[in-house]
Amino acid sequence: MTPVRSLVAALALVSLQCAAAPFGLLVGDLRLGFEVPGGFTDSTPTGSPRLIELAESFTSASNRILVFALTDADMRRFNNGDPPELKQYLLAVTPRALEYQRTSPAEFETTAREGLRFLGASPVEGDFTKYLESRPPGELAYLADLRREPDAVSVLRGLRLPPAEKPGFFGSAKPSTYVLSSTTLLLLRGKMLTLTVTSGYENKSDLDAIRATTLRWIDDLRRLNASR
């Protein structure tokens, strides 16, 4: 095979690996079209108790976990027996109490409005890092709106992790670390889902990535279920 053909074949393989294959997801009595963004792999088909326990730690017991997706790199680490880094992950859940019910647009609007009221103050502007540094460690802060539409409400939140002390005579502390997460309430064919995208926050590229991933996921799920 010539070098050019080898390169084309390699690029084609990468494209296939990056493309997320849609699948059916049963929510109550309804099968939704579903997929995860490229670069992530749904871990729930593995049935791993470790991953199930990990996913359950990220949501309320009143929710049923539909999808817990790790980055492709983290899935490779897990399959090789290594712990995932979890710098990024995705989670999709649905309320157990509503799983077999149809939620109307009016009911969805009320739920979304109450959820936004619970968040408190208006979103901040400017440098998120400076704002998070002013907040108590571990406290989620409401940072920005990503989308507000009749069937989708998405917000960005963040927190500062408490710095760990460096070993040494002076006990100096390491710099703070930050985590961003988007939370999206989405109404799909009468079923209410909550989507979460979580990422470490080191620079603007992490912010751009979580915003793009969140909005693309919403649009992809709408597209998959538009004609059903």
N, C-alpha and C positions, 0 to 999 in steps of 0.2 A: 504494500500500500504506500502511495506517495506521501510525503510530509503534509501536503495540502489536504489530501483526503483524510489522513490521520487526524489533523486538526479539526476538520469538519465533523468527523465522527465523534471526537471527544466533546465538541461543543453541543452536538445533538444529544449526547448522553447526559451532559449536565442539564440541558433544558428539560429532558424527561424527568430527571431526578428532582428538579426544582418545581415542577408542575404538581400541584396538589390535586389528587383525584377525588372528585365528588363521591359521596356515599349517602345512603339512606340512614336517617336517625329517627328512631321511634320515640315520640313524645306523647305519652298517654295513648290515645287511640289514633294518632295521626303520624304519618311518616313524612318528615321534612327532608328536603334536599340539603345536604350539608357538606362543607369542606373547611379545611384550615388553610391559612395563608402559606404560600411557598416558603420553604426554609424551616417548617415545623412539621412534626409527626405526632399524630394522636397516639398517646400511650395506653389508652384504656383497653384496646384489644389484647394487650399483653396479659391482662389479668393479674399483674404483679401486686401482691399485697403491700409491698413497700411503696409503690407509686400510688396505689389507691389511698393508703393512709396519708401520704404526702398531699394529695389533691384535697382530701377531706379537711386537712388542716388549714386550707386556704378559703374555706367557705363555711356557711352556717349549716348545721345539721338539718335545717328545714328545707334545704335545697337538695335536688338530685343532680349528681354530676353527670353531664352528658359527654363532655370531651375535656381531657387534660392533655395538652400538647406541649411537648418539649421541642427545643431546637433539634435539627437533624444531628448536630454535633453531640448534644447531650444524650440523644437516643443511642448513638454509637457508643458513647462512654458507658451508658447503663448496660447495653448488650454485651460489652466487654468486661463487665463486672466492676466498673469504676463508678463512683458517685457522680451524678450530673452537677454541673456548675450552677445551673438555675439562674444565670444572669437574665434570661428571658424565658417566659413561658406563657401559655394561653389556657384559659379556663372558660368553659361554657356550662351553665347550670340552668335549671328551671325549678320554680317553687313546687314542692311536693303537693301542697294543698290545691294548686291550680292545674296540675299536670293533665287531668282528665276533663278539664273545663275549657270553654272557649272564652277568651278575654275580649271584650268589645273595645273599639277605639276609645270610647268615653272612659271605660274602666282603666285602660292603659294610661290615658292622660292624667287621671286622678292619681294613680300610683306614681307616675313620673314626677308630677308636681309635688307630691308629698316627699318623695326622695330628694328632690332638689332643695326643698325647704329644710330638710334635715341636715344638709351640708353646711348651712349657715351663711357666712359672709360671701360677698361677691368674689369672683375670681380675681387673682392678683395680676399685676402687669410687671414686666421687666424681668430681672434676673431671678429665676426660680431658686438658684443655689443660695443667694443671699437671704431670700425669704425663708427657705427651709432651715437655714442655719439659725434663724431667729426663733424657730419653733422648738418645743421640747422634743427630745429624741423619741422616736417611735410613734409620734402623733401624726395621723394622716391629715394633710392639708389640701383644701380645695384650690386648684391652681387655675383651671381654664375650662371653658366649654369647647367641646370638639364638634358636637352636632346636636341641634334641637329641631326635631321634626315630628309630625304626628305619630309616626310609628318607630321612632328611634331617638333616644336621648343619651348622649355620651359626654362624659366629663373626664377630666384629667386630674389626678391627685398625686401627691408625693409625700415622702417622709424622709427624715434624716435618721440614720442608724447611729447609735452611740459609738463614739470612737473607742477603740481598744488601746490599752496602754502598751507601749513598747517595752520590752524587757531592758533594763539598764539602771544605772545608778540614779538618774534623775527622774525615772518613771515618766518620760515624755509620752504624749499621746499621738497616735496616728491621726491623719486627717479624717474628717467625717466622710461617710459614704452615703449616697442618696439613691432612692428607689422611686421610680415613677410607675403609675398604674392607671390605665383607662378602665372605666366602668361604663358599660353600655346596656341600657334596657332596650330590648328589641322585640317588636311584635311581628311574628311570622305566622300568617294564616291562622290567627286567633290564639297562638301560643306565645306566652311571654318568656323570653330568655334573657339571661344576664351574661354578657361576654366580658371577660377581663383579660387585658393584655398587660403584662408586667415586665419591666426592664430596669436594669441598673442605669444610673444617670451619672455620666462622667462629663459629657460635653453636648453641644447642640445636636450632633448627629444622632445621639440616643433619643433626644426629644423628637426630632424629625421622623425617626424610624417608628417610634411608638404611635405617633399621630397617623403616619401613612398606613401602618399595619391595621390599626383600628378602623379607619375609614374604608380601607379596601375590604376588610372582612365583612363589614356591614353591607357594602354594595354587592359583594359576591353572594352573600346569603339571600339578599333580596332577589338577585338575578336568578338564582337556582329555584326559588319558590314563586316566581312571578306568574308562571303559566300553569301552576298546579291547581 
